[in-house]
Amino acid sequence: MKKLRVAVIGIGFWGRNHARVFKELEETELLAVCDINAERAQNVAKQFGVKAYTNSGKMLRRKDIDAVSICTWSLKLADEALKALKTGKHVLVEKPMAVSVKQAGKLVETAQQKKLHLTVGFLMRFIPGIQHMKKAIENRIIGNLVCATAKRVSEWPERIGDIGVVKDTAIHDIDVVRYLFDEEPIAVYAKTGSMKYKKFEDYAQIMLTFNGGRSAFIESNWLTPYKTRTLIITGSKAIMKLDYISQELTIEDAKETMQPRYPWQEPLKLELQHFANCILRKEKPLINGIDGLKTLQIAEAALKSSETGKVIRIT
């Protein structure tokens, strides 16, 4: 079986997980890892039996690398992704994809021009419970979709150093809501602030409104002393609740409460396997560069709403 030959740029905690999964998958062959920290690059390369680089440009000149995962700090994501696309590599770039809509648009444009696969690391879509929710909405098992409420709170993550809670954390829920509602919000109203960490916003409450009076409320912070990751979808006939951490899904209607049983699966493995199969077998991408661009646009609108105290219309 033909394998997708891959490399990882940025091998901190999350990039190392990408390298591990690529090594485990039957569809992929991990060839190299790259990090500006030479010791880290060498250690991870040794762990997985691949070549280490500290210069991504040098690594990307290799003709035997088909695709790369970009897992650097947020400020560097777009630069590294653009570099990879320009050298003819398919790209999975971690969220938020870029620090601005303009940067994200350049990535989408370059990928389209070069006919390369570009996807964004919105991991939540690959949690089985989200797929169950999507089917329940499409098949009207919960009746008409009314609203969604997402809660993603925890203590300050040590890995963070260059971005706030909206583009790092809430952006996951913005993407999930877009996916489940199957349309773009028409307006955003948000409140954000910095309670502990003055460099970036560390809490946010975001309200998205959609056509037909439907809405979504997203709460994110880095202040809560315990980790909570939940999503509630309210329909006219039933309510669905998902715990992202345990992957437990509950469906409640007027008569009963049900918990569908399905095996726990590692979302990252599902995501990277899908990435490989989109390239090897031309599967339809669950996420593309335009999804990343539109989600980032909504995140920026939320920050603008908080700054101005106004509702921001999405065009």
Sequence and secondary structure as in RCSB ss.txt:
>XXXX:A:sequence
MKKLRVAVIGIGFWGRNHARVFKELEETELLAVCDINAERAQNVAKQFGVKAYTNSGKMLRRKDIDAVSICTWSL
KLADEALKALKTGKHVLVEKPMAVSVKQAGKLVETAQQKKLHLTVGFLMRFIPGIQHMKKAIENRIIGNLVCATA
KRVSEWPERIGDIGVVKDTAIHDIDVVRYLFDEEPIAVYAKTGSMKYKKFEDYAQIMLTFNGGRSAFIESNWLTP
YKTRTLIITGSKAIMKLDYISQELTIEDAKETMQPRYPWQEPLKLELQHFANCILRKEKPLINGIDGLKTLQIAE
AALKSSETGKVIRIT
>XXXX:A:secstr
   EEEEEE  SHHHHHHHHHHHH SSEEEEEEE SSHHHHHHHHHHHT EEES HHHHHT TT  EEEE S HH
HHHHHHHHHHHTT EEEEETTS SSHHHHHHHHHHHHHHT  EEEE GGGGSHHHHHHHHHHHTTTT SEEEEEE
EEEEE  TT SS  HIIIIIHHHHHHHHHHHTS  SEEEEEEE SS TTS  EEEEEEE GGG EEEEEEESEEE
EEEEEEEEEESSEEEEEETTTTEEEEEESS EE        HHHHHHHHHHHHHHS    SS HHHHHHHHHHHH
HHHHHHHHTS EE  
